[in-house]
Amino acid sequence: MSNVVEVQNKEDFLNEVINSELPVLVDFWAEWCGPCKQIAPLVEEAAEEFKDKIKVCKMDIDANRETAAEYGIRSIPTLMIFSNAENVGTEIGALTKQQLDEFIRSKV
Protein backbone atom coordinates (compact mmCIF):
# COMPACT_ATOMS: atom_id res chain seq x y z
CA MET A 1 0.00 0.00 0.00
CA SER A 2 1.25 3.42 -0.98
CA ASN A 3 2.05 6.13 1.54
CA VAL A 4 1.34 8.78 -1.13
CA VAL A 5 -1.90 10.74 -0.69
CA GLU A 6 -3.74 11.66 -3.90
CA VAL A 7 -4.96 15.23 -3.50
CA GLN A 8 -8.14 15.44 -5.58
CA ASN A 9 -9.26 19.06 -5.16
CA LYS A 10 -8.68 22.38 -3.41
CA GLU A 11 -10.39 21.16 -0.21
CA ASP A 12 -8.11 18.09 -0.11
CA PHE A 13 -5.11 20.39 -0.60
CA LEU A 14 -6.19 22.49 2.34
CA ASN A 15 -6.76 19.45 4.56
CA GLU A 16 -3.77 17.32 3.51
CA VAL A 17 -1.12 19.98 2.84
CA ILE A 18 -1.89 23.35 4.39
CA ASN A 19 -3.34 21.97 7.65
CA SER A 20 -0.83 19.13 8.03
CA GLU A 21 1.14 18.87 11.26
CA LEU A 22 3.99 17.22 9.36
CA PRO A 23 5.90 18.88 6.53
CA VAL A 24 4.42 17.84 3.17
CA LEU A 25 6.13 17.05 -0.13
CA VAL A 26 3.71 17.77 -2.98
CA ASP A 27 4.34 16.30 -6.42
CA PHE A 28 2.51 18.42 -9.01
CA TRP A 29 2.18 16.17 -12.08
CA ALA A 30 0.02 15.23 -15.09
CA GLU A 31 -0.82 11.94 -16.79
CA TRP A 32 0.75 13.02 -20.09
CA CYS A 33 4.07 14.07 -18.50
CA GLY A 34 6.94 11.66 -19.20
CA PRO A 35 9.34 13.07 -16.57
CA CYS A 36 6.48 12.89 -14.02
CA LYS A 37 6.14 9.17 -14.70
CA GLN A 38 9.92 8.83 -14.46
CA ILE A 39 10.09 10.22 -10.92
CA ALA A 40 6.85 8.63 -9.65
CA PRO A 41 8.63 5.52 -8.26
CA LEU A 42 11.18 7.76 -6.50
CA VAL A 43 8.39 9.80 -4.91
CA GLU A 44 6.80 6.51 -3.73
CA GLU A 45 10.15 5.40 -2.25
CA ALA A 46 10.58 8.74 -0.49
CA ALA A 47 7.08 8.44 0.98
CA GLU A 48 8.10 5.13 2.54
CA GLU A 49 11.62 6.14 3.62
CA PHE A 50 10.60 9.45 5.21
CA LYS A 51 7.12 8.42 6.45
CA ASP A 52 7.84 9.47 10.04
CA LYS A 53 9.20 12.89 9.01
CA ILE A 54 7.11 14.00 6.03
CA LYS A 55 3.79 13.40 4.31
CA VAL A 56 3.86 12.91 0.55
CA CYS A 57 1.02 14.03 -1.72
CA LYS A 58 0.45 14.07 -5.47
CA MET A 59 -1.75 16.56 -7.28
CA ASP A 60 -2.77 16.23 -10.94
CA ILE A 61 -2.48 19.76 -12.35
CA ASP A 62 -4.99 19.06 -15.14
CA ALA A 63 -7.68 18.23 -12.58
CA ASN A 64 -6.63 21.11 -10.31
CA ARG A 65 -5.74 24.02 -12.56
CA GLU A 66 -6.75 26.67 -10.02
CA THR A 67 -4.51 25.29 -7.26
CA ALA A 68 -1.63 24.78 -9.71
CA ALA A 69 -1.96 28.40 -10.87
CA GLU A 70 -2.17 29.64 -7.29
CA TYR A 71 1.24 28.08 -6.57
CA GLY A 72 2.80 29.21 -9.84
CA ILE A 73 3.18 25.78 -11.40
CA ARG A 74 4.46 26.44 -14.92
CA SER A 75 6.48 23.30 -15.55
CA ILE A 76 6.09 19.75 -14.31
CA PRO A 77 7.08 17.79 -12.46
CA THR A 78 7.29 20.40 -9.74
CA LEU A 79 8.00 19.26 -6.20
CA MET A 80 7.23 21.59 -3.31
CA ILE A 81 7.71 21.11 0.40
CA PHE A 82 5.24 22.85 2.67
CA SER A 83 5.82 23.34 6.38
CA ASN A 84 3.39 25.19 8.63
CA ALA A 85 1.30 26.10 5.55
CA GLU A 86 4.29 27.77 3.83
CA ASN A 87 6.20 26.65 0.76
CA VAL A 88 9.74 26.13 2.09
CA GLY A 89 11.27 24.63 -1.04
CA THR A 90 10.67 23.98 -4.73
CA GLU A 91 12.39 21.73 -7.25
CA ILE A 92 11.37 21.63 -10.92
CA GLY A 93 12.07 18.71 -13.24
CA ALA A 94 12.89 15.07 -12.83
CA LEU A 95 15.30 14.55 -9.95
CA THR A 96 17.54 11.59 -9.25
CA LYS A 97 16.96 9.56 -6.10
CA GLN A 98 19.93 11.30 -4.46
CA GLN A 99 18.70 14.76 -5.43
CA LEU A 100 15.20 14.02 -4.11
CA ASP A 101 16.57 12.68 -0.81
CA GLU A 102 18.83 15.73 -0.40
CA PHE A 103 15.94 18.08 -1.19
CA ILE A 104 13.78 16.45 1.48
CA ARG A 105 16.55 16.30 4.08
CA SER A 106 17.38 19.98 3.53
CA LYS A 107 13.80 21.06 4.35
CA VAL A 108 12.65 18.74 7.17
N, C-alpha and C positions, 0 to 999 in steps of 0.2 A: 504494500500500500504506500502510496506517495505521500510525502510530507509537504507537497506543494499545494497551496490553496488557490483554486481558480476564482479570480475576482470577476464576477459577472456584470456588475453595474456600479454606478456611482455610490449607491448605498452600501454595497459590499466593500468598496474601496474605503469608505469612511469607517466602517466597522472593523475591517481586517487590517488596514494599514494605518490610518490616521489615529484611531483609538487603541492601537495595540500597545500593550505594556512592554513587549519586546521590540527591539529594532526589527525592521522589515525590509527584506530585499524584494523589490518588485521588478519582474521581467516583463517589459512592454514588448509585445510580439504580434505577429500576424501569421495566419495559416500559409500564405503565399511566400513568406520570407525564408529563403534558403539558410542564411546565417542564423536565423532564429532556431531553425530545426537543428542546426549544427551544435548550438550551445545548450539545447534543451536537456540532454543527458547530464551535462555538467551542472546545470541548475538543480536538477534532481539530486545529484550527488551532494551538492552543497547543502541542500535542504536536510539531508540525512546527517551529514558530518557536523553541521552547526546547529542542529535542532534544539539544543539547550540554550543557545545564545541568540538565535535570530529566527524569525518567521520568514518563509519564502512564499511569495505570491506571484501569479502570472496574470496579466491582463491583456486580452486581445484588443488591439487598438481599433480594429475595424468595427467591433461591437461596442466600443466605448470611445468614440471620437471626441466627445466633449471633455472627458477626463484626460485623454491623451493631449488634447490641445491646451488644457489648463496647466499641464506640467511641461509644456513646450516640447513634446515628442515630435521630432522632425525626421528622425532616422531610426531604424530598428535593426537589430535588437538594441534597446536602451535598458540598462539596468540602473535602478536607483535604490539607495538605502535611505529609509526614513527612520528617524529616531525622535521620539516625543513630538510627532506630527510634522517634523521638519525634514526636508530633503538634505541629508548630510553628505551625499556623494552620488556621482553619476558617472557611468561608463557607457560609451556608445560603441557598438560593433561586437563582433564575435571575439570573445576572450578565450585564452587557453585556460586549462584547469588551474595552473599556477597563478595566472593573472587574476582569475576570479577569486581564488582563495586569499590572495594578497589584498584585493579590494575589500573583501568582507572583513578580514582581520584588521585592516586599517581604520574601519569605521565602527566596530563593535567592541 
